[in-house]
Amino acid sequence: MMDLLFREYASPFSLLDAVIASGRFTDWIDQFLESHKEKVQWEHWLHKIYEKSWSDYLEEYKNQEQTTVELMNTASWNRSDIETTIQESYSMMENFIPD
């Protein structure tokens, strides 16, 4: 996150101090990340998406994002699923040998 701040602001510390002092830190972070996401989407659309308008691309993205959020909210994991996932992850880490 700090690299994003330094990319946007020469010295973000005074800005962060002011935002924290005003009690709007979480609001500012949400707004900052939303702005960054929109810039990344714009660059992606500009250089990779040729068959859709910007508004069509945004609408499709927001629909996909909403679907993902709904799936995450409705997904339920039981204890067995969680334990299996942890064991598989641990197994992968045990077998990992960096070059």
C-alpha positions in Angstrom: 0.0 0.0 0.0 2.8 2.4 0.8 4.3 2.0 -2.7 0.9 3.2 -4.1 1.0 6.2 -1.8 4.5 7.2 -2.8 3.6 6.7 -6.4 0.6 9.2 -6.0 2.1 11.6 -3.4 5.6 12.8 -3.0 5.4 12.8 0.8 2.2 11.0 2.0 3.0 11.3 5.7 1.5 14.7 6.3 -1.6 13.7 4.3 -2.0 10.5 6.4 -1.5 12.5 9.6 -4.2 14.9 8.6 -6.6 12.1 7.5 -6.0 10.2 10.7 -6.5 13.3 12.9 -9.8 14.1 11.2 -11.1 10.5 11.9 -11.6 9.7 8.2 -8.8 7.2 7.7 -10.9 4.2 6.6 -13.0 6.4 4.4 -9.9 7.8 2.7 -8.4 4.3 2.2 -11.6 3.1 0.6 -11.7 6.1 -1.7 -8.0 5.8 -2.5 -8.2 2.1 -3.4 -11.3 2.6 -5.4 -9.6 5.4 -7.4 -6.5 3.1 -7.9 -8.8 0.2 -9.1 -10.5 2.5 -11.6 -7.1 3.6 -13.0 -6.0 0.0 -13.4 -9.3 -0.9 -15.1 -8.9 2.1 -17.4 -5.4 1.0 -18.4 -6.6 -2.6 -18.9 -9.5 -1.5 -21.1 -7.4 1.0 -23.0 -4.7 -1.5 -24.0 -6.5 -4.9 -24.0 -10.3 -4.5 -24.6 -11.1 -3.4 -28.1 -14.6 -4.8 -28.7 -16.4 -3.0 -25.8 -17.0 0.6 -24.9 -15.7 1.9 -21.6 -19.2 1.9 -20.1 -20.0 -1.6 -21.3 -16.7 -2.9 -19.9 -17.4 -1.2 -16.5 -20.9 -2.6 -16.4 -19.7 -6.1 -17.1 -16.9 -5.8 -14.5 -19.3 -4.6 -11.8 -21.7 -7.4 -12.6 -18.9 -9.9 -12.3 -17.7 -8.3 -9.1 -21.2 -8.4 -7.6 -21.6 -12.1 -8.6 -18.2 -12.9 -6.9 -19.3 -11.1 -3.7 -22.6 -13.0 -3.6 -20.8 -16.3 -4.1 -18.4 -15.5 -1.3 -21.2 -14.5 1.0 -23.2 -17.6 0.3 -20.3 -20.1 0.4 -20.2 -22.2 3.5 -17.3 -24.2 4.7 -17.7 -27.0 7.1 -14.9 -28.1 9.5 -13.9 -31.0 7.2 -13.4 -28.6 4.2 -11.3 -26.3 6.2 -9.1 -29.1 7.6 -8.7 -30.6 4.1 -7.7 -27.2 2.7 -5.2 -26.6 5.5 -3.7 -30.1 5.0 -3.3 -29.6 1.3 -1.7 -26.2 1.7 0.7 -27.6 4.3 1.6 -30.5 2.0 2.3 -28.0 -0.8 4.6 -26.0 1.5 6.4 -29.1 2.7 7.2 -30.1 -0.9 8.3 -26.6 -2.0 12.0 -26.4 -2.7 13.2 -23.0 -3.8 15.8 -23.0 -6.5 
